[in-house]
Amino acid sequence: MEAELKEQQTFSNASVRIINRGRVLRLLFQEGSMTQLEIKNRLNLSGPTVTQILQFFKEAGLLREGDEIPSSGGRKPRPIEFCYRSFFAVGVEIRRHHVDVQVMDLKGKTEAGTVRRLVFEDSGAYWRQVNDIVRETVGSGPRAGRVLGVGIAFPGEISPKGNIVSRSTVLGLKNFPLDHIQKNFDYPVYVEYGANAAGFGTVWRSRELKDAVYVIVTNNGVAGSVILNKEIYRGRYNKPGAFGHMVLNPEGRKCFCGGRGCWSAYGALTCLTGEEDPDLEGFFKKLDRGDKGCALRWKEYLERFAQALANIRLSFDTEIIIGGKLAPYLAPRIDELKKMVAAYPALAEDCMDIWVDTEADSPMAEGAALMIVSSFLNDTLEGFHLEQL
């Protein structure tokens, strides 16, 4: 009985130690720099506990002492600074004809990135080529040994258990086992549905935002995700956010899913330009010059866009964020879209929390990397724990 109590106490002490380490690390991550006294007071921890935790993370390279702070008397304090470039995460967006690779630090800043033409195929050779591009982008310096993992943003539905891609119409896959990917990579691999990754990354970057519906427009259609309390809402079958297949016109255009009248059939970027690889810059230049054909297509495009957003807004009483290639072109025209949404009788203009994310150049790849960063900071990264540092 006594031995059992000692074991429970040891386990309890270890748990408290891990929890406190996480609290200190996340606080410094948010603030960037604090004195030891400020940390102690903010978290209500003892001085020796804070000292021990800080020493642990300094030795791991996550924290460092900054320059002395000017003081009117006594010993000048040194702030403890978070080292955002101590570890890195890689995000990879898989497309039909390209891969987008982004290397990010712990603050979400892009360290390196590349988009390469690589036609998708279900083979080990393909994934080994992706791995080679990842290694090349990471580089051979010290950064190579500080990579937490590779997040794969996949254009397809991930099964509830997270072990297969149930379906990817874009890539022509069905019931694709994800373990085929890991064995071809040098780093641990974590796979997520691309729109989920993009939505997560956008909300994660914001200190104020916790809940949002994220919509991303691609060449082939529209996808989305639902983020609640800074976590991906997965629902029962891991399919929330499939807004691109919201039916806007039952007798409408044929969608790539096999149905008719889906938003993707009206919202794909190809609908604006008629090109397989849309030249958005060229389209909007023509639009700004008063091209009548472009003006008509844009009007029809926005009408369907507003119809879909009105449906989303009536279903989710939260902010709506629009990202992807369209974002920088939509940003100066967002008021026009908001007015069209607000014109629906059940909606009011004062609740139009719709905005455009222009910060992320590669939202899916960046989001996939940031999911790894978030899991690392929360000590929930599979196969890697802060105790191992």
DAWOUR-V577015 format. One record per residue. NEAR is the number of other C-alpha atoms within 10 Angstrom. Layout:
BEGIN
NEAR ; NEAR
END
This chain:
BEGIN
6 ; 7 ; 8 ; 9 ; 10 ; 11 ; 12 ; 12 ; 12 ; 12 ; 12 ; 12 ; 12 ; 12 ; 12 ; 12 ; 16 ; 16 ; 14 ; 17 ; 22 ; 17 ; 16 ; 19 ; 20 ; 16 ; 17 ; 19 ; 19 ; 11 ; 10 ; 16 ; 21 ; 18 ; 16 ; 17 ; 14 ; 13 ; 20 ; 17 ; 11 ; 11 ; 13 ; 10 ; 14 ; 12 ; 13 ; 10 ; 13 ; 20 ; 12 ; 13 ; 17 ; 21 ; 13 ; 17 ; 19 ; 17 ; 11 ; 14 ; 16 ; 21 ; 23 ; 19 ; 17 ; 15 ; 12 ; 11 ; 11 ; 10 ; 9 ; 6 ; 6 ; 6 ; 10 ; 12 ; 17 ; 17 ; 19 ; 21 ; 20 ; 27 ; 21 ; 18 ; 17 ; 16 ; 21 ; 28 ; 27 ; 33 ; 32 ; 31 ; 26 ; 23 ; 18 ; 14 ; 12 ; 14 ; 22 ; 24 ; 29 ; 31 ; 26 ; 27 ; 22 ; 23 ; 19 ; 21 ; 15 ; 19 ; 16 ; 14 ; 21 ; 15 ; 14 ; 13 ; 11 ; 16 ; 13 ; 17 ; 14 ; 13 ; 10 ; 13 ; 11 ; 16 ; 19 ; 17 ; 14 ; 23 ; 20 ; 15 ; 19 ; 25 ; 16 ; 13 ; 18 ; 25 ; 13 ; 10 ; 8 ; 10 ; 16 ; 16 ; 13 ; 14 ; 19 ; 21 ; 22 ; 29 ; 31 ; 27 ; 29 ; 24 ; 22 ; 23 ; 22 ; 25 ; 18 ; 15 ; 8 ; 16 ; 14 ; 19 ; 22 ; 17 ; 17 ; 17 ; 14 ; 14 ; 18 ; 12 ; 14 ; 14 ; 14 ; 18 ; 14 ; 16 ; 12 ; 14 ; 21 ; 17 ; 14 ; 18 ; 19 ; 14 ; 19 ; 15 ; 21 ; 21 ; 23 ; 23 ; 25 ; 30 ; 31 ; 30 ; 29 ; 31 ; 31 ; 32 ; 25 ; 26 ; 24 ; 21 ; 16 ; 10 ; 9 ; 8 ; 15 ; 16 ; 21 ; 25 ; 23 ; 28 ; 27 ; 27 ; 21 ; 18 ; 19 ; 20 ; 23 ; 25 ; 24 ; 26 ; 27 ; 26 ; 26 ; 17 ; 12 ; 20 ; 16 ; 19 ; 18 ; 16 ; 11 ; 8 ; 11 ; 17 ; 19 ; 16 ; 24 ; 16 ; 23 ; 25 ; 20 ; 17 ; 18 ; 21 ; 13 ; 11 ; 11 ; 15 ; 16 ; 15 ; 19 ; 15 ; 14 ; 8 ; 15 ; 20 ; 18 ; 27 ; 25 ; 30 ; 26 ; 27 ; 24 ; 23 ; 25 ; 19 ; 20 ; 22 ; 18 ; 11 ; 12 ; 11 ; 11 ; 18 ; 14 ; 17 ; 12 ; 10 ; 18 ; 19 ; 12 ; 15 ; 17 ; 10 ; 11 ; 11 ; 13 ; 11 ; 10 ; 19 ; 18 ; 12 ; 15 ; 17 ; 12 ; 15 ; 17 ; 17 ; 16 ; 19 ; 19 ; 20 ; 17 ; 20 ; 21 ; 21 ; 15 ; 17 ; 20 ; 11 ; 9 ; 14 ; 13 ; 20 ; 17 ; 21 ; 21 ; 23 ; 30 ; 22 ; 20 ; 20 ; 22 ; 16 ; 15 ; 19 ; 16 ; 10 ; 11 ; 15 ; 14 ; 12 ; 18 ; 19 ; 14 ; 18 ; 26 ; 18 ; 14 ; 14 ; 7 ; 9 ; 14 ; 12 ; 13 ; 7 ; 13 ; 18 ; 14 ; 20 ; 18 ; 20 ; 21 ; 18 ; 12 ; 19 ; 16 ; 22 ; 28 ; 36 ; 32 ; 33 ; 35 ; 33 ; 34 ; 31 ; 24 ; 25 ; 25 ; 19 ; 14 ; 20 ; 17 ; 16 ; 17 ; 13 ; 18 ; 12 ; 8 ; 15 ; 15 ; 18 ; 10 ; 7 ; 11
END
